[in-house]
């Protein structure tokens, strides 16, 4: 699916660019934060990556595995950014840098615990769905299928698919907003 978006971006489709950005941003942000635990740098680097893709869309080559391409590009850009920031102006800057790294490591641990808790909560919320709802949610939101295609595949009416998606979203919202 993302390879199709890539081709549309190469053709100048801004909607495809927006869709790729929305589909990949969270995963790329989490990936980037594991490489360089600095929120602002990761966000800036991600924005520069997507802006660069858009600006160079006319000269982009064909990419089969778009997510891998984006992760590799992000990693290289973050390493480049990290190397820029490692240059010290004086020896007095070294203890300050070590303190920042210690804080960033603690922040990374806290962030990873929060992510683990969120994943667990999402997993429990998805377990609360009926098997049919889980299948329809997977097809709609993870496989990117349209309602009519899901209805044909599962031999249901389109309205039934809409109703299952609505019920699943309500259940997920209820479970995710519960305080535990």
DOVO-641823 format. One record per residue (C-alpha): residue in three letters; x, y, z; residue number from 1. Coordinates in nm, 4 decimals. Layout:
BEGIN
{res ALA&c1 X&c2 Y&c3 Z&n NUM} $
...
END
This chain:
BEGIN
{res UNK&c1 0.0000&c2 0.0000&c3 0.0000&n 1} $
{res UNK&c1 0.2746&c2 0.2474&c3 0.0917&n 2} $
{res UNK&c1 0.4578&c2 0.1722&c3 -0.2331&n 3} $
{res UNK&c1 0.1486&c2 0.2989&c3 -0.4153&n 4} $
{res UNK&c1 0.1545&c2 0.6167&c3 -0.2065&n 5} $
{res UNK&c1 0.5219&c2 0.6576&c3 -0.2914&n 6} $
{res UNK&c1 0.4437&c2 0.6432&c3 -0.6628&n 7} $
{res UNK&c1 0.1687&c2 0.9024&c3 -0.6208&n 8} $
{res UNK&c1 0.4075&c2 1.1305&c3 -0.4290&n 9} $
{res UNK&c1 0.6588&c2 1.0975&c3 -0.7118&n 10} $
{res UNK&c1 0.3775&c2 1.2143&c3 -0.9397&n 11} $
{res UNK&c1 0.3108&c2 1.5215&c3 -0.7232&n 12} $
{res UNK&c1 0.0029&c2 1.4055&c3 -0.5292&n 13} $
{res UNK&c1 -0.0008&c2 1.6132&c3 -0.2089&n 14} $
{res UNK&c1 -0.2847&c2 1.4028&c3 -0.0643&n 15} $
{res UNK&c1 -0.0662&c2 1.0927&c3 -0.0894&n 16} $
{res UNK&c1 0.2124&c2 1.2820&c3 0.0867&n 17} $
{res UNK&c1 -0.0243&c2 1.3804&c3 0.3664&n 18} $
{res UNK&c1 -0.1471&c2 1.0203&c3 0.3959&n 19} $
{res UNK&c1 0.2087&c2 0.8809&c3 0.4101&n 20} $
{res UNK&c1 0.2994&c2 1.1378&c3 0.6759&n 21} $
{res UNK&c1 -0.0060&c2 1.0518&c3 0.8858&n 22} $
{res UNK&c1 0.0423&c2 0.6758&c3 0.8451&n 23} $
{res UNK&c1 0.4119&c2 0.6700&c3 0.9314&n 24} $
{res UNK&c1 0.4750&c2 0.9605&c3 1.1690&n 25} $
{res UNK&c1 0.4050&c2 0.7853&c3 1.5023&n 26} $
{res UNK&c1 0.6077&c2 0.4730&c3 1.4215&n 27} $
{res UNK&c1 0.8959&c2 0.6818&c3 1.2878&n 28} $
{res UNK&c1 0.8855&c2 0.9092&c3 1.5925&n 29} $
{res UNK&c1 0.9034&c2 0.6105&c3 1.8297&n 30} $
{res UNK&c1 1.1850&c2 0.4601&c3 1.6219&n 31} $
{res UNK&c1 1.3747&c2 0.7899&c3 1.6159&n 32} $
{res UNK&c1 1.3315&c2 0.8427&c3 1.9893&n 33} $
{res UNK&c1 1.4940&c2 0.5037&c3 2.0536&n 34} $
{res UNK&c1 1.7940&c2 0.6177&c3 1.8487&n 35} $
{res UNK&c1 1.8184&c2 0.9697&c3 1.9892&n 36} $
{res UNK&c1 1.6061&c2 1.0371&c3 2.2976&n 37} $
{res UNK&c1 1.5485&c2 1.4054&c3 2.2269&n 38} $
{res UNK&c1 1.1910&c2 1.4861&c3 2.1346&n 39} $
{res UNK&c1 1.2604&c2 1.8141&c3 1.9607&n 40} $
{res UNK&c1 1.5478&c2 1.6823&c3 1.7503&n 41} $
{res UNK&c1 1.3476&c2 1.3760&c3 1.6452&n 42} $
{res UNK&c1 1.0452&c2 1.5899&c3 1.5537&n 43} $
{res UNK&c1 1.2578&c2 1.8388&c3 1.3609&n 44} $
{res UNK&c1 1.4429&c2 1.5611&c3 1.1795&n 45} $
{res UNK&c1 1.1156&c2 1.3909&c3 1.0867&n 46} $
{res UNK&c1 0.9720&c2 1.7151&c3 0.9495&n 47} $
{res UNK&c1 1.2907&c2 1.7751&c3 0.7511&n 48} $
{res UNK&c1 1.2775&c2 1.4188&c3 0.6169&n 49} $
{res UNK&c1 0.9213&c2 1.4532&c3 0.4885&n 50} $
{res UNK&c1 0.9829&c2 1.8048&c3 0.3583&n 51} $
{res UNK&c1 1.2905&c2 1.6767&c3 0.1742&n 52} $
{res UNK&c1 1.0918&c2 1.3950&c3 0.0179&n 53} $
{res UNK&c1 0.8297&c2 1.6409&c3 -0.1035&n 54} $
{res UNK&c1 1.0851&c2 1.8878&c3 -0.2368&n 55} $
{res UNK&c1 1.2781&c2 1.6140&c3 -0.4209&n 56} $
{res UNK&c1 0.9726&c2 1.4192&c3 -0.5391&n 57} $
{res UNK&c1 1.0625&c2 1.4727&c3 -0.9042&n 58} $
{res UNK&c1 1.3983&c2 1.2994&c3 -0.8631&n 59} $
{res UNK&c1 1.2928&c2 1.0211&c3 -0.6227&n 60} $
{res UNK&c1 1.3544&c2 0.6662&c3 -0.7339&n 61} $
{res UNK&c1 1.1205&c2 0.3731&c3 -0.7050&n 62} $
{res UNK&c1 1.1055&c2 0.2342&c3 -0.3483&n 63} $
{res UNK&c1 0.9522&c2 -0.1049&c3 -0.2776&n 64} $
{res UNK&c1 0.9772&c2 -0.0996&c3 0.1034&n 65} $
{res UNK&c1 0.8819&c2 0.2568&c3 0.1934&n 66} $
{res UNK&c1 0.8821&c2 0.2097&c3 0.5714&n 67} $
{res UNK&c1 1.2333&c2 0.0641&c3 0.5661&n 68} $
{res UNK&c1 1.3495&c2 0.3483&c3 0.3428&n 69} $
{res UNK&c1 1.2012&c2 0.6066&c3 0.5797&n 70} $
{res UNK&c1 1.3528&c2 0.4410&c3 0.8886&n 71} $
{res UNK&c1 1.6951&c2 0.4199&c3 0.7269&n 72} $
{res UNK&c1 1.6776&c2 0.7832&c3 0.6173&n 73} $
{res UNK&c1 1.5626&c2 0.8928&c3 0.9622&n 74} $
{res UNK&c1 1.8378&c2 0.6932&c3 1.1324&n 75} $
{res UNK&c1 2.1051&c2 0.8445&c3 0.9078&n 76} $
{res UNK&c1 1.9717&c2 1.1975&c3 0.9612&n 77} $
{res UNK&c1 1.9567&c2 1.1480&c3 1.3400&n 78} $
{res UNK&c1 2.3130&c2 1.0151&c3 1.3472&n 79} $
{res UNK&c1 2.4217&c2 1.3196&c3 1.1475&n 80} $
{res UNK&c1 2.2392&c2 1.5486&c3 1.3943&n 81} $
{res UNK&c1 2.3891&c2 1.3643&c3 1.6902&n 82} $
{res UNK&c1 2.7400&c2 1.4042&c3 1.5510&n 83} $
{res UNK&c1 2.6847&c2 1.7777&c3 1.5036&n 84} $
{res UNK&c1 2.5820&c2 1.8223&c3 1.8660&n 85} $
{res UNK&c1 2.8786&c2 1.6247&c3 2.0037&n 86} $
{res UNK&c1 3.1259&c2 1.8985&c3 1.9242&n 87} $
{res UNK&c1 3.2178&c2 2.0858&c3 2.2427&n 88} $
{res UNK&c1 3.3239&c2 2.4455&c3 2.2641&n 89} $
{res UNK&c1 3.5341&c2 2.3782&c3 2.5756&n 90} $
{res UNK&c1 3.6224&c2 2.1107&c3 2.8322&n 91} $
{res UNK&c1 3.3669&c2 2.2614&c3 3.0744&n 92} $
{res UNK&c1 3.0854&c2 2.1475&c3 2.8428&n 93} $
{res UNK&c1 3.1612&c2 1.7757&c3 2.8951&n 94} $
{res UNK&c1 3.0066&c2 1.7372&c3 3.2459&n 95} $
{res UNK&c1 2.6958&c2 1.9224&c3 3.1278&n 96} $
{res UNK&c1 2.6627&c2 1.6863&c3 2.8315&n 97} $
{res UNK&c1 2.6996&c2 1.3818&c3 3.0592&n 98} $
{res UNK&c1 2.4223&c2 1.5137&c3 3.2856&n 99} $
{res UNK&c1 2.1968&c2 1.5691&c3 2.9856&n 100} $
{res UNK&c1 2.2602&c2 1.2139&c3 2.8648&n 101} $
{res UNK&c1 2.1797&c2 1.0705&c3 3.2073&n 102} $
{res UNK&c1 1.8550&c2 1.2636&c3 3.2167&n 103} $
{res UNK&c1 1.7722&c2 1.1542&c3 2.8626&n 104} $
{res UNK&c1 1.8314&c2 0.7909&c3 2.9569&n 105} $
{res UNK&c1 1.5930&c2 0.8241&c3 3.2523&n 106} $
{res UNK&c1 1.3449&c2 0.9966&c3 3.0270&n 107} $
{res UNK&c1 1.3813&c2 0.7127&c3 2.7761&n 108} $
{res UNK&c1 1.3066&c2 0.4549&c3 3.0457&n 109} $
{res UNK&c1 0.9974&c2 0.6436&c3 3.1574&n 110} $
{res UNK&c1 0.8858&c2 0.6850&c3 2.7974&n 111} $
{res UNK&c1 0.9317&c2 0.3121&c3 2.7278&n 112} $
{res UNK&c1 0.7264&c2 0.2239&c3 3.0382&n 113} $
{res UNK&c1 0.4476&c2 0.4547&c3 2.9255&n 114} $
{res UNK&c1 0.4533&c2 0.3007&c3 2.5778&n 115} $
{res UNK&c1 0.4415&c2 -0.0511&c3 2.7260&n 116} $
{res UNK&c1 0.1432&c2 0.0455&c3 2.9432&n 117} $
{res UNK&c1 -0.0370&c2 0.1950&c3 2.6425&n 118} $
{res UNK&c1 0.0273&c2 -0.1162&c3 2.4329&n 119} $
{res UNK&c1 -0.1069&c2 -0.3332&c3 2.7139&n 120} $
{res UNK&c1 -0.4160&c2 -0.1160&c3 2.7489&n 121} $
{res UNK&c1 -0.4773&c2 -0.1256&c3 2.3724&n 122} $
{res UNK&c1 -0.4316&c2 -0.5031&c3 2.3686&n 123} $
{res UNK&c1 -0.6904&c2 -0.5438&c3 2.6455&n 124} $
{res UNK&c1 -0.9290&c2 -0.3081&c3 2.4659&n 125} $
{res UNK&c1 -0.8962&c2 -0.5055&c3 2.1421&n 126} $
{res UNK&c1 -0.9570&c2 -0.8293&c3 2.3354&n 127} $
{res UNK&c1 -1.2926&c2 -0.6815&c3 2.4436&n 128} $
{res UNK&c1 -1.4101&c2 -0.6740&c3 2.0786&n 129} $
{res UNK&c1 -1.6053&c2 -0.9589&c3 1.9263&n 130} $
{res UNK&c1 -1.4148&c2 -1.1754&c3 1.6757&n 131} $
{res UNK&c1 -1.6091&c2 -1.0182&c3 1.3881&n 132} $
{res UNK&c1 -1.5318&c2 -0.6670&c3 1.5109&n 133} $
{res UNK&c1 -1.1622&c2 -0.7531&c3 1.5461&n 134} $
{res UNK&c1 -1.1522&c2 -0.8890&c3 1.1911&n 135} $
{res UNK&c1 -1.3305&c2 -0.5856&c3 1.0477&n 136} $
{res UNK&c1 -1.1087&c2 -0.3416&c3 1.2423&n 137} $
{res UNK&c1 -0.7992&c2 -0.5234&c3 1.1168&n 138} $
{res UNK&c1 -0.9182&c2 -0.5114&c3 0.7574&n 139} $
{res UNK&c1 -1.0276&c2 -0.1465&c3 0.7787&n 140} $
{res UNK&c1 -0.7527&c2 0.0163&c3 0.9799&n 141} $
{res UNK&c1 -0.4512&c2 -0.2093&c3 0.9405&n 142} $
{res UNK&c1 -0.5008&c2 -0.3421&c3 0.5882&n 143} $
{res UNK&c1 -0.6590&c2 -0.0193&c3 0.4622&n 144} $
{res UNK&c1 -0.9580&c2 -0.1825&c3 0.2946&n 145} $
{res UNK&c1 -1.2731&c2 0.0106&c3 0.2062&n 146} $
{res UNK&c1 -1.6078&c2 -0.0722&c3 0.3661&n 147} $
{res UNK&c1 -1.7483&c2 -0.2242&c3 0.0442&n 148} $
{res UNK&c1 -1.4431&c2 -0.4465&c3 -0.0034&n 149} $
{res UNK&c1 -1.4693&c2 -0.5699&c3 0.3555&n 150} $
{res UNK&c1 -1.8394&c2 -0.6421&c3 0.3048&n 151} $
{res UNK&c1 -1.7657&c2 -0.8452&c3 -0.0093&n 152} $
{res UNK&c1 -1.4810&c2 -1.0370&c3 0.1547&n 153} $
{res UNK&c1 -1.6794&c2 -1.1249&c3 0.4682&n 154} $
{res UNK&c1 -2.0062&c2 -1.1685&c3 0.2776&n 155} $
{res UNK&c1 -2.1825&c2 -0.8998&c3 0.4815&n 156} $
{res UNK&c1 -2.3842&c2 -0.5924&c3 0.3882&n 157} $
{res UNK&c1 -2.1939&c2 -0.2630&c3 0.3814&n 158} $
{res UNK&c1 -2.4243&c2 -0.1198&c3 0.6481&n 159} $
{res UNK&c1 -2.3368&c2 -0.4139&c3 0.8758&n 160} $
{res UNK&c1 -1.9673&c2 -0.3390&c3 0.8319&n 161} $
{res UNK&c1 -2.0272&c2 0.0288&c3 0.9198&n 162} $
{res UNK&c1 -2.2215&c2 -0.0761&c3 1.2287&n 163} $
{res UNK&c1 -1.9470&c2 -0.3163&c3 1.3411&n 164} $
{res UNK&c1 -1.6810&c2 -0.0460&c3 1.2965&n 165} $
{res UNK&c1 -1.8919&c2 0.2023&c3 1.4917&n 166} $
{res UNK&c1 -1.9534&c2 -0.0471&c3 1.7737&n 167} $
{res UNK&c1 -1.5844&c2 -0.1416&c3 1.7816&n 168} $
{res UNK&c1 -1.4763&c2 0.2221&c3 1.8025&n 169} $
{res UNK&c1 -1.7240&c2 0.2839&c3 2.0851&n 170} $
{res UNK&c1 -1.5952&c2 -0.0209&c3 2.2736&n 171} $
{res UNK&c1 -1.2318&c2 0.0766&c3 2.2197&n 172} $
{res UNK&c1 -1.2976&c2 0.4336&c3 2.3302&n 173} $
{res UNK&c1 -1.4775&c2 0.3126&c3 2.6435&n 174} $
{res UNK&c1 -1.2018&c2 0.0649&c3 2.7349&n 175} $
{res UNK&c1 -0.9186&c2 0.3081&c3 2.6621&n 176} $
{res UNK&c1 -1.0731&c2 0.5873&c3 2.8685&n 177} $
{res UNK&c1 -1.1224&c2 0.3644&c3 3.1742&n 178} $
{res UNK&c1 -0.8882&c2 0.4450&c3 3.4626&n 179} $
{res UNK&c1 -0.6964&c2 0.1366&c3 3.5806&n 180} $
END
